[in-house]
């Protein structure tokens, strides 16, 4: 009989402006793993669904998992999806078996949060009021996307034009990094297996991941030679990384 842990699904959360389809090139390379890529509130099929804060996002995810009868699961998230996954994990859901975070911020100190809320509010107003193509052009010029060349940037903008600016603005306000608690202390205390994946060319998030791993010996830090959106630009490599991680979680559970 197959071990019950071999059927534990991998739930995937995308970043701001994305949708569950962003993960499809990775999922196509993981035929042996049951993958469930969700559309976040304000995105994709949930473009008309609003949440007001991280706690509501957590409750949304709990409801989504329950609707699929998922009791035990592994969770991976990219950027905003990683921050939502981390907050969800900090609520210590019974069924969560492992957490993987791709270029994800653990949270700002309290002294920096007001400025970040103001920064995100300016972007939210632009998403509400301006043509989406214009806002996206500036969005993908931010330093975190510096690894994108002109062709990759244009491709990314074209892919994101289907978004609803109002929905993105609402989600950006609700999940501003300035409204996220600093979850680094939770990471230090948690017994949940946590893996951080960072791209060496995404200097900000790579440095964050290195710092977290140096402070918290339980965090498994994996480095890839890439930028911010690793799973989109290196789907084959990222799929191999995910497969190894999922198999590792299964083996560890067998020996518990």
SULRA-V851129 format. One record per backbone hydrogen bond with DSSP energy under -0.5 kcal/mol. CO is the residue of the C=O (numbers start at 0). NH is the residue of the N-H. If there is no record, write none. Layout:
co:nh
CO:NH
CO:NH
//
This chain:
co:nh
2:5
3:6
4:7
8:10
8:73
9:35
10:75
11:37
12:77
14:17
18:21
19:22
20:23
22:25
22:26
23:27
25:28
26:29
29:32
32:34
33:9
35:11
35:37
37:13
37:39
39:42
42:45
43:46
45:41
45:48
47:49
48:41
52:56
53:57
54:58
55:59
56:60
57:61
58:62
59:63
60:64
61:65
62:66
63:67
64:67
64:69
65:68
68:70
71:8
72:96
72:97
73:10
74:99
75:12
76:101
77:80
78:82
79:83
80:84
81:85
82:86
83:87
84:88
85:89
86:90
87:90
87:92
88:91
92:95
94:72
97:74
98:194
99:76
100:102
100:196
101:78
105:182
108:111
109:112
109:113
111:115
112:116
113:117
114:118
115:119
116:120
117:121
118:122
119:123
120:124
121:125
122:126
123:127
124:128
125:129
130:133
130:134
131:135
132:136
133:137
134:138
135:139
137:140
138:141
141:144
142:145
144:147
148:152
149:153
150:154
151:155
152:156
153:157
154:158
155:159
156:160
157:160
158:161
159:162
162:164
163:167
164:168
165:169
166:170
167:171
168:172
169:173
170:174
172:175
175:178
175:179
176:107
176:179
180:182
182:186
183:187
184:188
185:189
192:98
193:219
194:100
195:221
196:102
197:223
198:201
200:202
201:205
202:206
203:207
204:208
205:209
206:210
207:211
208:212
209:213
210:214
211:215
214:216
215:218
217:193
218:220
219:195
219:221
221:197
223:199
223:225
225:200
225:201
227:229
228:232
229:233
233:237
234:238
235:239
236:240
237:241
238:242
239:243
240:244
241:245
242:246
243:247
244:248
245:249
246:250
247:251
248:252
249:253
250:254
252:255
//
